[in-house]
Amino acid sequence: MASSKDVRVTIALECTSCIRKETGGKSTGICRYTTRKNRRNTPTRLELEKYCIHCHKHTLHKESKK
């Protein structure tokens, strides 16, 4: 099994411009992507331009908290 201190971790990217409301602790309608990043090379939060299916355009997606 992999240890908790692996170099590569799986992260979730969330759209920053979606104006959907959170209900019951889960966000509905927010476009999310999953990707992997190297913890040593990019210790800060990842920010990428991705296509949002709810906004119908390319927007900034930031790494969400777990």
N, CA, C and O atoms as a Tinker XYZ file with bonds, in Angstrom:
   264  protein
     1  N      0.835000   -1.192000    0.000000    73     2
     2  CA     0.000000    0.000000    0.000000    64     1     3
     3  C      0.875000    1.249000    0.000000    63     2     4     5
     4  O      2.016000    1.221000    0.461000    81     3
     5  N      0.341000    2.315000   -0.509000    73     3     6
     6  CA     1.058000    3.580000   -0.557000    64     5     7
     7  C      0.967000    4.278000    0.787000    63     6     8     9
     8  O     -0.059000    4.236000    1.466000    81     7
     9  N      2.052000    4.913000    1.149000    73     7    10
    10  CA     2.044000    5.638000    2.423000    64     9    11
    11  C      1.386000    6.996000    2.249000    63    10    12    13
    12  O      1.161000    7.443000    1.124000    81    11
    13  N      1.079000    7.650000    3.358000    73    11    14
    14  CA     0.394000    8.940000    3.295000    64    13    15
    15  C      1.322000   10.067000    2.855000    63    14    16    17
    16  O      0.858000   11.166000    2.553000    81    15
    17  N      2.610000    9.810000    2.816000    73    15    18
    18  CA     3.590000   10.833000    2.420000    64    17    19
    19  C      4.089000   10.615000    1.006000    63    18    20    21
    20  O      5.249000   10.904000    0.712000    81    19
    21  N      3.237000   10.111000    0.122000    73    19    22
    22  CA     3.622000    9.922000   -1.274000    64    21    23
    23  C      3.973000   11.262000   -1.909000    63    22    24    25
    24  O      3.460000   12.309000   -1.515000    81    23
    25  N      4.858000   11.205000   -2.898000    73    23    26
    26  CA     5.257000   12.424000   -3.593000    64    25    27
    27  C      4.134000   12.909000   -4.496000    63    26    28    29
    28  O      3.859000   14.108000   -4.546000    81    27
    29  N      3.474000   11.991000   -5.217000    73    27    30
    30  CA     2.368000   12.364000   -6.105000    64    29    31
    31  C      1.056000   12.166000   -5.378000    63    30    32    33
    32  O      0.798000   11.093000   -4.833000    81    31
    33  N      0.220000   13.205000   -5.368000    73    31    34
    34  CA    -1.065000   13.150000   -4.685000    64    33    35
    35  C     -2.184000   13.495000   -5.669000    63    34    36    37
    36  O     -1.972000   14.246000   -6.621000    81    35
    37  N     -3.369000   12.946000   -5.435000    73    35    38
    38  CA    -4.540000   13.249000   -6.246000    64    37    39
    39  C     -5.247000   14.449000   -5.649000    63    38    40    41
    40  O     -5.515000   14.488000   -4.449000    81    39
    41  N     -5.552000   15.443000   -6.501000    73    39    42
    42  CA    -6.204000   16.661000   -6.027000    64    41    43
    43  C     -7.455000   16.915000   -6.859000    63    42    44    45
    44  O     -7.627000   16.335000   -7.930000    81    43
    45  N     -8.321000   17.782000   -6.359000    73    43    46
    46  CA    -9.527000   18.193000   -7.077000    64    45    47
    47  C     -9.403000   19.674000   -7.425000    63    46    48    49
    48  O     -9.002000   20.483000   -6.588000    81    47
    49  N     -9.747000   20.023000   -8.665000    73    47    50
    50  CA    -9.750000   21.416000   -9.115000    64    49    51
    51  C    -11.192000   21.865000   -9.241000    63    50    52    53
    52  O    -12.014000   21.176000   -9.846000    81    51
    53  N    -11.504000   23.037000   -8.662000    73    51    54
    54  CA   -12.865000   23.555000   -8.641000    64    53    55
    55  C    -12.939000   24.881000   -9.373000    63    54    56    57
    56  O    -12.033000   25.707000   -9.262000    81    55
    57  N    -14.013000   25.088000  -10.120000    73    55    58
    58  CA   -14.221000   26.341000  -10.856000    64    57    59
    59  C    -14.414000   27.491000   -9.867000    63    58    60    61
    60  O    -15.150000   27.356000   -8.890000    81    59
    61  N    -13.759000   28.609000  -10.119000    73    59    62
    62  CA   -13.856000   29.753000   -9.208000    64    61    63
    63  C    -14.950000   30.733000   -9.610000    63    62    64    65
    64  O    -15.327000   31.589000   -8.809000    81    63
    65  N    -15.465000   30.631000  -10.825000    73    63    66
    66  CA   -16.450000   31.621000  -11.256000    64    65    67
    67  C    -17.885000   31.111000  -11.229000    63    66    68    69
    68  O    -18.806000   31.878000  -11.509000    81    67
    69  N    -18.101000   29.843000  -10.901000    73    67    70
    70  CA   -19.474000   29.332000  -10.792000    64    69    71
    71  C    -20.153000   29.965000   -9.580000    63    70    72    73
    72  O    -19.576000   30.032000   -8.495000    81    71
    73  N    -21.367000   30.421000   -9.777000    73    71    74
    74  CA   -22.093000   31.065000   -8.676000    64    73    75
    75  C    -23.232000   30.174000   -8.229000    63    74    76    77
    76  O    -24.365000   30.629000   -8.074000    81    75
    77  N    -22.932000   28.918000   -8.026000    73    75    78
    78  CA   -23.908000   27.953000   -7.519000    64    77    79
    79  C    -23.806000   27.921000   -6.004000    63    78    80    81
    80  O    -22.726000   28.121000   -5.448000    81    79
    81  N    -24.897000   27.677000   -5.350000    73    79    82
    82  CA   -24.932000   27.656000   -3.883000    64    81    83
    83  C    -24.650000   26.256000   -3.363000    63    82    84    85
    84  O    -24.981000   25.260000   -4.006000    81    83
    85  N    -24.033000   26.196000   -2.187000    73    83    86
    86  CA   -23.790000   24.915000   -1.546000    64    85    87
    87  C    -25.021000   24.514000   -0.738000    63    86    88    89
    88  O    -25.620000   25.342000   -0.052000    81    87
    89  N    -25.389000   23.246000   -0.825000    73    87    90
    90  CA   -26.543000   22.747000   -0.085000    64    89    91
    91  C    -26.152000   21.487000    0.653000    63    90    92    93
    92  O    -25.628000   20.548000    0.055000    81    91
    93  N    -26.402000   21.462000    1.934000    73    91    94
    94  CA   -26.137000   20.267000    2.724000    64    93    95
    95  C    -24.679000   19.883000    2.813000    63    94    96    97
    96  O    -24.373000   18.702000    2.976000    81    95
    97  N    -23.760000   20.843000    2.712000    73    95    98
    98  CA   -22.346000   20.535000    2.798000    64    97    99
    99  C    -21.720000   20.093000    1.489000    63    98   100   101
   100  O    -20.494000   20.041000    1.383000    81    99
   101  N    -22.530000   19.771000    0.486000    73    99   102
   102  CA   -22.016000   19.393000   -0.827000    64   101   103
   103  C    -22.341000   20.498000   -1.817000    63   102   104   105
   104  O    -23.455000   21.023000   -1.834000    81   103
   105  N    -21.372000   20.845000   -2.635000    73   103   106
   106  CA   -21.608000   21.879000   -3.626000    64   105   107
   107  C    -22.226000   21.244000   -4.866000    63   106   108   109
   108  O    -21.713000   20.250000   -5.380000    81   107
   109  N    -23.315000   21.812000   -5.340000    73   107   110
   110  CA   -24.007000   21.264000   -6.505000    64   109   111
   111  C    -23.730000   22.137000   -7.711000    63   110   112   113
   112  O    -23.783000   23.364000   -7.621000    81   111
   113  N    -23.440000   21.522000   -8.820000    73   111   114
   114  CA   -23.255000   22.250000  -10.060000    64   113   115
   115  C    -21.893000   22.852000  -10.264000    63   114   116   117
   116  O    -21.652000   23.459000  -11.308000    81   115
   117  N    -20.993000   22.716000   -9.324000    73   115   118
   118  CA   -19.653000   23.272000   -9.499000    64   117   119
   119  C    -18.832000   22.287000  -10.309000    63   118   120   121
   120  O    -18.778000   21.100000   -9.987000    81   119
   121  N    -18.197000   22.776000  -11.353000    73   119   122
   122  CA   -17.397000   21.938000  -12.228000    64   121   123
   123  C    -16.107000   21.547000  -11.516000    63   122   124   125
   124  O    -15.370000   22.409000  -11.038000    81   123
   125  N    -15.836000   20.242000  -11.446000    73   123   126
   126  CA   -14.637000   19.748000  -10.776000    64   125   127
   127  C    -13.854000   18.842000  -11.711000    63   126   128   129
   128  O    -14.424000   18.055000  -12.466000    81   127
   129  N    -12.539000   18.971000  -11.643000    73   127   130
   130  CA   -11.624000   18.086000  -12.343000    64   129   131
   131  C    -10.729000   17.434000  -11.302000    63   130   132   133
   132  O    -10.428000   18.043000  -10.276000    81   131
   133  N    -10.302000   16.205000  -11.552000    73   131   134
   134  CA    -9.318000   15.569000  -10.687000    64   133   135
   135  C     -8.038000   15.390000  -11.474000    63   134   136   137
   136  O     -8.066000   15.087000  -12.667000    81   135
   137  N     -6.926000   15.576000  -10.807000    73   135   138
   138  CA    -5.622000   15.447000  -11.427000    64   137   139
   139  C     -4.621000   15.051000  -10.354000    63   138   140   141
   140  O     -4.956000   14.991000   -9.171000    81   139
   141  N     -3.398000   14.783000  -10.771000    73   139   142
   142  CA    -2.345000   14.437000   -9.825000    64   141   143
   143  C     -1.251000   15.482000   -9.933000    63   142   144   145
   144  O     -0.969000   15.991000  -11.018000    81   143
   145  N     -0.632000   15.800000   -8.796000    73   143   146
   146  CA     0.476000   16.751000   -8.805000    64   145   147
   147  C      1.610000   16.206000   -7.954000    63   146   148   149
   148  O      1.402000   15.398000   -7.049000    81   147
   149  N      2.812000   16.665000   -8.266000    73   147   150
   150  CA     3.990000   16.287000   -7.509000    64   149   151
   151  C      4.129000   17.260000   -6.343000    63   150   152   153
   152  O      4.270000   18.466000   -6.544000    81   151
   153  N      4.090000   16.741000   -5.154000    73   151   154
   154  CA     4.131000   17.570000   -3.948000    64   153   155
   155  C      5.459000   18.313000   -3.802000    63   154   156   157
   156  O      5.491000   19.415000   -3.255000    81   155
   157  N      6.548000   17.726000   -4.284000    73   155   158
   158  CA     7.866000   18.373000   -4.161000    64   157   159
   159  C      8.025000   19.525000   -5.139000    63   158   160   161
   160  O      8.574000   20.566000   -4.777000    81   159
   161  N      7.554000   19.360000   -6.376000    73   159   162
   162  CA     7.729000   20.396000   -7.399000    64   161   163
   163  C      6.745000   21.546000   -7.244000    63   162   164   165
   164  O      7.095000   22.691000   -7.529000    81   163
   165  N      5.515000   21.269000   -6.796000    73   163   166
   166  CA     4.496000   22.307000   -6.650000    64   165   167
   167  C      3.889000   22.244000   -5.251000    63   166   168   169
   168  O      2.813000   21.674000   -5.069000    81   167
   169  N      4.569000   22.823000   -4.261000    73   167   170
   170  CA     4.041000   22.782000   -2.892000    64   169   171
   171  C      2.844000   23.711000   -2.678000    63   170   172   173
   172  O      2.076000   23.519000   -1.735000    81   171
   173  N      2.679000   24.712000   -3.540000    73   171   174
   174  CA     1.552000   25.640000   -3.395000    64   173   175
   175  C      0.319000   25.064000   -4.079000    63   174   176   177
   176  O      0.400000   24.048000   -4.770000    81   175
   177  N     -0.818000   25.714000   -3.884000    73   175   178
   178  CA    -2.072000   25.254000   -4.498000    64   177   179
   179  C     -2.010000   25.478000   -6.011000    63   178   180   181
   180  O     -1.538000   26.511000   -6.485000    81   179
   181  N     -2.490000   24.498000   -6.741000    73   179   182
   182  CA    -2.452000   24.509000   -8.197000    64   181   183
   183  C     -3.611000   25.329000   -8.763000    63   182   184   185
   184  O     -4.732000   25.248000   -8.261000    81   183
   185  N     -3.344000   26.117000   -9.805000    73   183   186
   186  CA    -4.363000   26.909000  -10.495000    64   185   187
   187  C     -4.188000   26.700000  -11.999000    63   186   188   189
   188  O     -3.115000   26.955000  -12.546000    81   187
   189  N     -5.246000   26.234000  -12.662000    73   187   190
   190  CA    -5.195000   25.969000  -14.099000    64   189   191
   191  C     -6.424000   26.537000  -14.788000    63   190   192   193
   192  O     -7.489000   26.666000  -14.185000    81   191
   193  N     -6.257000   26.879000  -16.079000    73   191   194
   194  CA    -7.381000   27.298000  -16.910000    64   193   195
   195  C     -8.002000   26.036000  -17.502000    63   194   196   197
   196  O     -7.352000   25.328000  -18.270000    81   195
   197  N     -9.260000   25.750000  -17.147000    73   195   198
   198  CA    -9.967000   24.569000  -17.637000    64   197   199
   199  C    -11.334000   24.993000  -18.145000    63   198   200   201
   200  O    -11.804000   26.090000  -17.842000    81   199
   201  N    -11.972000   24.119000  -18.921000    73   199   202
   202  CA   -13.304000   24.413000  -19.446000    64   201   203
   203  C    -14.356000   24.040000  -18.407000    63   202   204   205
   204  O    -14.355000   22.920000  -17.895000    81   203
   205  N    -15.246000   24.968000  -18.097000    73   203   206
   206  CA   -16.332000   24.740000  -17.153000    64   205   207
   207  C    -17.609000   24.472000  -17.950000    63   206   208   209
   208  O    -18.004000   25.277000  -18.794000    81   207
   209  N    -18.245000   23.337000  -17.675000    73   207   210
   210  CA   -19.443000   22.977000  -18.430000    64   209   211
   211  C    -20.661000   23.777000  -18.000000    63   210   212   213
   212  O    -21.642000   23.847000  -18.739000    81   211
   213  N    -20.616000   24.385000  -16.813000    73   211   214
   214  CA   -21.741000   25.186000  -16.346000    64   213   215
   215  C    -21.623000   26.639000  -16.815000    63   214   216   217
   216  O    -22.635000   27.285000  -17.084000    81   215
   217  N    -20.404000   27.150000  -16.913000    73   215   218
   218  CA   -20.184000   28.520000  -17.402000    64   217   219
   219  C    -20.070000   28.563000  -18.925000    63   218   220   221
   220  O    -20.231000   29.627000  -19.523000    81   219
   221  N    -19.797000   27.433000  -19.554000    73   219   222
   222  CA   -19.610000   27.312000  -21.006000    64   221   223
   223  C    -18.451000   28.160000  -21.517000    63   222   224   225
   224  O    -18.540000   28.765000  -22.585000    81   223
   225  N    -17.362000   28.200000  -20.746000    73   223   226
   226  CA   -16.152000   28.905000  -21.172000    64   225   227
   227  C    -14.970000   28.420000  -20.343000    63   226   228   229
   228  O    -15.140000   27.706000  -19.355000    81   227
   229  N    -13.771000   28.818000  -20.760000    73   227   230
   230  CA   -12.570000   28.485000  -20.002000    64   229   231
   231  C    -12.443000   29.448000  -18.824000    63   230   232   233
   232  O    -12.455000   30.666000  -18.998000    81   231
   233  N    -12.321000   28.884000  -17.631000    73   231   234
   234  CA   -12.222000   29.694000  -16.419000    64   233   235
   235  C    -11.086000   29.170000  -15.554000    63   234   236   237
   236  O    -10.531000   28.102000  -15.815000    81   235
   237  N    -10.751000   29.927000  -14.533000    73   235   238
   238  CA    -9.703000   29.544000  -13.606000    64   237   239
   239  C    -10.235000   28.495000  -12.638000    63   238   240   241
   240  O    -11.277000   28.693000  -12.013000    81   239
   241  N     -9.526000   27.389000  -12.516000    73   239   242
   242  CA    -9.873000   26.322000  -11.585000    64   241   243
   243  C     -8.756000   26.234000  -10.550000    63   242   244   245
   244  O     -7.582000   26.134000  -10.905000    81   243
   245  N     -9.124000   26.272000   -9.273000    73   243   246
   246  CA    -8.148000   26.215000   -8.194000    64   245   247
   247  C     -8.271000   24.905000   -7.432000    63   246   248   249
   248  O     -9.330000   24.279000   -7.392000    81   247
   249  N     -7.159000   24.513000   -6.831000    73   247   250
   250  CA    -7.146000   23.300000   -6.009000    64   249   251
   251  C     -8.040000   23.506000   -4.795000    63   250   252   253
   252  O     -7.899000   24.494000   -4.074000    81   251
   253  N     -8.951000   22.581000   -4.571000    73   251   254
   254  CA    -9.888000   22.721000   -3.448000    64   253   255
   255  C     -9.325000   22.064000   -2.211000    63   254   256   257
   256  O     -8.429000   21.224000   -2.288000    81   255
   257  N     -9.866000   22.460000   -1.059000    73   255   258
   258  CA    -9.459000   21.861000    0.200000    64   257   259
   259  C    -10.090000   20.495000    0.317000    63   258   260   261
   260  O    -11.173000   20.251000   -0.215000    81   259
   261  N     -9.413000   19.605000    1.015000    73   259   262
   262  CA    -9.956000   18.253000    1.200000    64   261   263
   263  C    -10.738000   18.153000    2.476000    63   262   264
   264  O    -11.267000   17.088000    2.794000    81   263
